[in-house]
């Protein structure tokens, strides 16, 4: 019995005349003049391998079980295919049904299901062409992230999921407790966290940045790629409660160095996806978003334009557009502003720098003008912001002032301030919301369609 070979390997490199074994799931079965054509897909690529069952090749009772969704184990000879669009097909010797699939109840029996419907069966949706393509792209992009940093001498670090630090200061952390919620201990009417598992209030991390900074101040260049959580009540196509973040931190680095790395990162990951997932991108370009391929190639090859936040505000005002959100200096830029700048005004990717201090977190380095910080957002067409970063504030006195102005408890961040007390250095970093990046890479319009099991408000399947 030959060893199992993937459909991808057979379609691309399979040797005609070789005896092979394929295991996968039936996409379709078509019968014609005693011959059955069975499309077998194992998820290794978009296309399926056509297995040809000739008259009397299988008992009729066995063939009746070869229905859409059934899993099969097929052995045969690889032959040149007379059909269009396929180099080879499988002349079946034996076909065994591993797992039956009742066509009356199988929810993917028909084609053309909406993405909304597929979200209701997340455990099966990867079997569709669209979601299968998305998850293969996600795998390729994830591998490219690691290669990018490791090839540049970065160290991978695993920052904690459970933490006492709210990196963004927005108060949107999920709380972690070992208390019996039916009898939470109180002290003066407030939860007594001294009696909890950690002896203090704990939550799920919203970012690994602060902890990554501590390691960068020892190993110089590090990155983390892991899950983060926000208990945000937004229920939109762009928000998740659980999502993955790519977060590098670099010692002895300023804002310009941070920008250069972020641009190189985007270009290299996009190039890797285009190189390794051409078939999947072509499918998504045809059926999910027209122009996806051109958009990816454009960002991969483009020179990124750079402007300050102040210049961006002036440009938006000069457009005389009637935006839903008013354009005023000091207000955060919204998706409609970002898309106008990248898709209409410049038609190029854009880097915006030097945001008002008041709308950015405490850790960003204050500029000499006293009202802006050394921050940057990298914007691309179709999505808007895809990378956000900054030079971190390395001056102890300035950092303390920023924290005090936000009424932060300095004692709780003593460890963070220690980085400035003991051998402080200029350092910088950025964060990439991986699912937002995946929307750009695949053309998917809803962020819940680029992660296996989306976690959102009132949405917790499996």
C-alpha positions in Angstrom: 0.0 0.0 0.0 1.5 3.4 -1.0 1.9 6.1 1.6 -0.5 9.0 1.6 0.3 11.9 -0.8 -1.4 15.3 -0.7 -3.6 16.5 -3.5 -1.4 19.6 -3.9 1.7 17.5 -4.4 0.0 15.2 -7.0 -1.5 18.1 -9.0 1.7 20.0 -9.2 4.4 17.3 -9.2 2.7 13.9 -9.4 4.5 11.5 -11.8 2.2 10.0 -14.4 2.0 6.2 -14.1 2.8 6.2 -10.4 0.6 4.3 -7.9 -0.6 6.7 -5.2 -2.9 7.0 -2.2 -5.1 10.0 -1.5 -7.2 10.6 1.6 -9.7 13.5 1.8 -13.3 14.6 1.5 -15.6 14.2 -1.4 -16.6 17.5 -3.0 -18.8 16.1 -5.7 -19.6 12.8 -7.4 -20.8 12.7 -11.0 -22.0 9.5 -12.7 -22.0 9.1 -16.5 -22.5 5.9 -18.5 -21.3 3.7 -15.7 -18.3 5.8 -14.9 -18.2 7.9 -11.7 -16.1 11.0 -11.3 -15.3 11.8 -7.7 -13.7 15.1 -6.7 -11.5 14.6 -3.7 -10.1 17.5 -1.7 -7.8 17.2 1.3 -7.4 20.9 2.1 -3.8 21.1 0.9 -4.8 23.3 -2.0 -7.8 24.9 -3.6 -8.3 22.3 -6.4 -9.5 18.8 -6.0 -8.1 15.6 -7.6 -10.5 13.8 -9.9 -10.8 10.1 -9.1 -12.2 8.1 -11.9 -14.2 4.9 -10.9 -14.8 2.7 -13.9 -17.6 0.2 -14.4 -17.5 -2.6 -11.9 -14.6 -0.8 -10.2 -16.6 -0.6 -6.9 -19.6 -2.4 -5.6 -22.7 -0.3 -6.1 -23.4 -0.3 -2.4 -20.0 1.3 -1.7 -20.4 3.9 -4.5 -23.8 5.0 -3.1 -21.9 6.0 0.1 -19.6 8.3 -1.8 -21.6 11.5 -1.2 -20.5 15.1 -0.8 -18.8 15.5 2.5 -17.9 11.8 3.0 -14.3 11.0 3.8 -12.5 8.5 1.5 -9.3 6.6 1.2 -8.4 6.1 -2.5 -5.6 4.1 -4.2 -5.0 4.2 -7.9 -2.7 5.1 -10.8 -2.0 8.7 -11.7 -2.8 9.2 -15.4 -2.8 12.1 -17.8 -6.2 13.8 -17.8 -8.2 14.3 -21.0 -10.2 17.0 -19.3 -9.5 20.7 -19.4 -8.0 22.5 -16.4 -6.4 19.5 -14.9 -3.0 17.9 -15.6 -3.7 14.5 -14.0 -6.5 12.4 -12.6 -6.6 9.2 -10.6 -7.5 5.8 -12.2 -9.1 4.2 -9.1 -8.0 0.8 -8.0 -9.7 0.8 -4.5 -11.9 3.4 -2.8 -12.9 3.0 0.8 -15.4 5.2 2.6 -13.8 6.2 5.9 -16.7 8.3 7.2 -20.2 8.6 5.8 -22.0 11.9 5.3 -25.8 12.0 5.1 -26.6 14.3 2.1 -30.0 15.1 3.6 -28.5 16.9 6.7 -25.0 17.9 5.5 -25.2 21.8 5.5 -22.6 22.2 2.8 -24.5 20.0 0.3 -25.1 23.0 -2.0 -22.8 25.8 -3.1 -23.3 29.5 -2.8 -23.8 29.8 1.0 -23.4 33.3 2.4 -20.5 34.1 4.8 -23.1 35.0 7.4 -24.6 31.5 7.2 -21.1 29.9 7.2 -20.3 31.8 10.5 -23.1 29.7 12.1 -21.3 26.5 11.2 -17.7 27.6 11.9 -16.7 24.0 12.6 -17.4 23.1 8.9 -16.8 26.3 6.9 -13.1 25.6 6.3 -14.3 22.9 3.8 -15.6 25.6 1.5 -13.3 27.1 -1.2 -13.4 30.6 0.2 -12.6 29.8 3.8 -10.2 27.1 2.9 -8.3 29.7 0.8 -8.4 32.2 3.7 -6.9 29.8 6.2 -4.2 28.7 3.9 -3.3 32.4 3.3 -3.3 32.9 7.1 -0.9 30.0 7.5 1.5 31.3 4.9 1.3 34.9 6.4 2.0 33.6 9.9 5.1 31.7 8.7 6.2 34.8 6.8 5.9 36.9 10.0 8.3 34.6 11.9 10.8 34.4 9.0 10.8 38.2 8.6 11.9 38.7 12.2 14.1 35.7 12.7 16.0 36.5 9.5 16.8 39.9 11.0 18.1 38.6 14.3 15.0 39.2 16.4 14.2 36.9 19.3 10.7 35.5 19.7 9.3 36.1 23.2 6.1 34.9 24.7 4.5 37.6 26.8 1.9 36.7 29.4 -1.8 36.3 28.6 -2.8 37.0 32.2 -1.6 40.4 33.4 -2.3 43.2 35.9 -1.3 45.9 33.3 -3.7 47.7 31.0 -1.3 48.7 28.3 -3.7 51.0 26.4 -5.4 52.4 29.6 -8.8 52.1 28.1 -10.3 49.9 30.8 -11.5 47.3 28.3 -9.8 44.2 29.9 -11.5 40.9 30.5 -11.3 40.2 34.2 -9.6 36.9 35.4 -10.7 35.5 38.8 -10.8 32.3 40.7 -13.7 33.6 42.9 -17.0 31.7 43.1 -19.1 34.4 41.5 -22.0 33.5 43.7 -20.0 34.6 46.8 -17.4 37.1 45.9 -15.7 38.5 49.0 -16.2 42.2 49.6 -14.4 44.8 51.6 -16.2 48.1 52.3 -18.6 47.2 49.4 -15.8 46.5 46.9 -14.3 43.3 45.6 -11.5 42.2 47.9 -8.9 41.1 45.3 -6.4 40.3 48.1 -8.3 37.1 48.5 -8.3 36.2 44.8 -5.9 33.8 43.2 -3.1 36.3 42.4 -3.8 38.6 45.4 -4.6 41.4 43.1 -6.9 42.3 40.2 -6.0 40.5 37.0 -7.1 40.5 33.4 -6.5 39.1 29.9 -3.8 41.1 28.1 -4.8 43.8 25.6 -1.2 43.9 24.3 2.2 42.3 25.0 4.0 45.5 24.3 5.0 46.6 27.8 6.4 43.2 28.8 8.1 43.0 25.4 9.8 46.3 26.1 11.4 44.8 29.2 13.0 42.0 27.2 14.0 44.3 24.4 16.0 46.2 27.1 18.1 43.1 27.5 18.1 41.3 24.2 17.8 44.4 21.9 15.4 43.2 19.2 12.4 41.0 20.1 8.9 40.3 18.9 5.8 38.6 20.1 3.0 37.1 18.1 0.1 35.9 20.2 -3.5 36.4 21.2 -4.8 39.6 22.8 -8.2 40.5 24.2 -10.5 43.5 24.4 -13.8 43.6 26.2 -15.0 46.3 23.8 -18.8 46.4 23.2 -18.4 47.2 19.5 -20.3 44.7 17.4 -19.0 45.6 13.9 -17.4 43.9 11.0 -14.0 45.3 12.2 -14.0 44.3 15.9 -13.2 41.1 17.7 -12.9 40.3 21.4 -10.0 37.9 20.8 -7.4 38.6 18.1 -3.8 38.1 17.4 -1.1 40.8 17.5 2.4 41.0 16.0 4.5 43.3 18.2 8.2 43.9 17.7 10.2 46.0 20.1 13.7 47.4 19.3 16.2 48.9 21.6 18.5 51.7 20.3 15.8 52.6 17.7 13.9 55.8 16.9 10.7 56.5 15.1 12.4 56.5 11.6 13.8 53.0 12.3 10.5 51.8 13.4 8.8 53.1 10.3 11.4 51.5 8.0 10.9 48.1 9.7 7.1 48.3 9.5 7.2 49.1 5.8 9.7 46.2 5.1 7.5 43.9 7.2 4.3 44.6 5.2 6.0 44.3 1.8 7.8 41.0 2.7 4.7 39.3 4.1 2.6 40.4 1.2 5.3 39.1 -1.2 5.4 35.8 0.6 1.6 35.3 0.3 1.6 36.2 -3.3 4.4 33.8 -4.0 3.0 30.8 -2.0 -0.7 31.3 -2.3 -1.2 32.4 -5.9 -4.0 30.0 -6.6 -5.9 31.0 -3.4 -5.4 34.7 -4.1 -6.6 34.3 -7.7 -9.8 32.6 -6.4 -10.4 35.3 -3.8 -9.7 38.0 -6.4 -12.4 36.5 -8.6 -15.1 35.6 -6.1 -14.5 37.7 -3.0 -13.1 41.1 -4.0 -12.3 42.2 -7.5 -9.0 44.0 -7.7 -7.5 42.2 -4.6 -4.5 41.0 -6.5 -3.8 44.4 -8.0 -4.1 46.0 -4.6 -1.7 43.6 -3.0 0.9 44.1 -5.8 0.5 47.8 -5.5 1.3 47.9 -1.8 4.2 45.4 -2.3 5.8 47.7 -4.9 4.7 51.1 -3.7 6.7 53.9 -2.2 5.0 54.9 1.0 4.0 58.5 1.3 4.7 60.2 4.7 2.9 63.2 6.2 2.3 64.5 9.7 -1.0 64.3 11.5 -1.3 68.1 11.2 -0.8 67.8 7.4 -3.4 65.1 7.2 -5.9 67.2 9.0 -5.2 70.1 6.6 -5.6 67.8 3.6 -8.9 66.5 4.8 -10.3 70.0 5.5 -9.1 71.1 2.0 -11.0 68.3 0.4 -14.3 70.0 1.4 -15.8 66.5 1.8 -18.7 66.0 4.2 -17.4 63.3 6.5 -19.6 61.6 9.0 -17.0 62.4 11.7 -15.9 66.1 11.8 -12.3 66.8 11.0 -10.6 68.8 13.7 -7.1 69.0 15.0 -7.0 66.9 18.2 -9.6 64.4 17.0 -8.7 60.8 16.2 -8.7 59.9 12.5 -11.6 57.6 11.5 -11.7 54.9 8.9 -13.4 57.2 6.4 -10.6 59.8 6.8 -7.9 57.2 6.4 -9.5 55.6 3.3 -10.0 59.0 1.6 -6.3 59.8 2.1 -5.1 56.4 0.8 -7.7 55.7 -1.9 -8.7 59.0 -3.3 -6.2 61.7 -2.4 -2.9 59.8 -2.7 -3.9 56.4 -4.1 -0.9 55.1 -2.2 -0.1 53.6 1.2 0.5 56.4 3.7 2.4 56.9 7.0 1.0 59.5 9.3 3.3 60.7 12.2 3.3 63.0 15.1 -0.2 62.6 16.6 -1.6 64.8 19.4 -0.4 63.6 22.8 -3.9 63.7 24.2 -5.2 61.0 21.9 -2.3 58.6 22.3 -1.2 56.3 25.2 1.1 57.3 28.0 4.2 55.4 26.8 4.7 57.4 23.5 7.7 59.8 23.4 6.7 63.4 23.7 8.0 65.7 20.8 9.7 68.9 21.5 6.6 70.9 20.5 5.0 69.8 23.8 1.7 68.8 22.2 2.5 65.8 19.9 4.2 62.5 20.3 6.5 60.4 18.1 3.8 58.1 16.9 3.1 56.6 13.5 0.2 54.8 11.8 0.7 53.0 8.5 -2.4 53.1 6.3 -3.2 51.1 3.2 -6.1 51.3 0.7 -9.3 49.3 1.5 -8.5 48.9 5.2 -7.0 52.1 6.5 -4.7 51.7 9.6 -2.9 48.4 9.5 0.2 49.2 11.7 0.4 51.4 14.7 3.6 52.2 16.5 5.8 54.8 18.2 9.1 55.6 19.7 8.7 54.9 23.4 9.3 57.5 26.1 12.8 56.7 27.5 13.1 59.7 29.8 12.0 58.9 33.3 10.9 62.4 34.3 8.8 62.9 31.2 7.3 59.4 31.4 6.2 60.0 35.0 4.6 63.3 34.1 2.6 61.6 31.3 1.5 58.9 33.7 0.5 61.3 36.5 -1.4 63.5 34.0 -3.5 60.3 33.3 -3.9 59.6 37.1 -2.0 56.3 36.7 -0.7 54.6 39.9 3.0 54.9 39.5 3.7 52.1 42.1 1.8 49.6 39.9 4.2 50.4 37.0 7.4 50.6 39.1 8.8 47.7 37.0 8.2 49.7 33.8 9.7 52.9 35.2 12.8 50.8 36.3 13.6 50.4 32.6 14.2 54.2 32.6 16.1 54.1 35.9 18.6 51.4 35.0 20.3 51.9 31.7 17.6 53.6 29.7 17.9 53.7 25.9 15.9 55.1 23.0 13.6 52.3 21.8 10.6 51.8 19.6 8.0 49.3 18.4 4.8 48.7 16.6 1.8 46.5 16.6 -0.1 44.8 13.7 -3.6 43.5 14.3 -3.2 40.2 12.4 -6.9 39.8 11.6 -7.0 43.3 10.2 -4.0 42.4 8.1 -5.7 39.2 7.0 -8.7 41.2 5.8 -6.3 43.2 3.6 -4.6 40.0 2.3 -7.8 38.1 1.5 -10.4 40.8 0.6 -12.8 39.6 3.3 -15.1 42.3 4.4 -15.9 40.9 7.9 -13.1 40.3 10.4 -15.0 37.3 11.7 -14.2 35.5 8.4 -10.4 35.5 8.8 -10.2 33.7 12.2 -11.2 30.2 12.9 -13.6 30.8 15.7 -14.5 34.5 16.1 -15.0 35.8 19.6 -17.2 38.8 19.7 -20.0 40.2 21.9 -22.6 37.5 22.4 -20.7 35.2 20.1 -18.8 32.3 21.6 -19.1 29.1 19.5 -17.1 26.2 20.7 
